[in-house]
Amino acid sequence: MAEFKYEIIEKIAILSENSKGWTKEFNKVS
């Protein structure tokens, strides 16, 4: 169960990293 929870947290962290990257790219474009 702990492993499963860790995986979810890791995925959320990756998603938030990606959204930060996308907002930076969007700011450059606009």
C-alpha positions in Angstrom: 0.0 0.0 0.0 2.8 2.4 0.9 4.4 1.7 -2.5 1.2 2.5 -4.3 0.9 5.8 -2.4 4.5 6.7 -3.3 3.8 6.0 -7.0 0.8 8.4 -6.9 2.8 11.1 -5.2 5.6 10.7 -7.8 3.1 11.0 -10.7 1.5 14.1 -9.1 5.0 15.6 -8.7 5.9 14.9 -12.3 2.6 16.4 -13.5 3.1 19.6 -11.4 6.7 19.8 -12.8 5.3 19.5 -16.3 2.6 22.2 -15.7 5.3 24.6 -14.3 7.3 24.0 -17.5 4.3 24.6 -19.7 3.5 27.9 -17.9 7.1 29.0 -18.4 6.9 28.1 -22.1 3.5 29.9 -22.4 4.9 33.0 -20.8 7.8 33.0 -23.3 5.4 32.7 -26.2 2.9 35.3 -25.1 
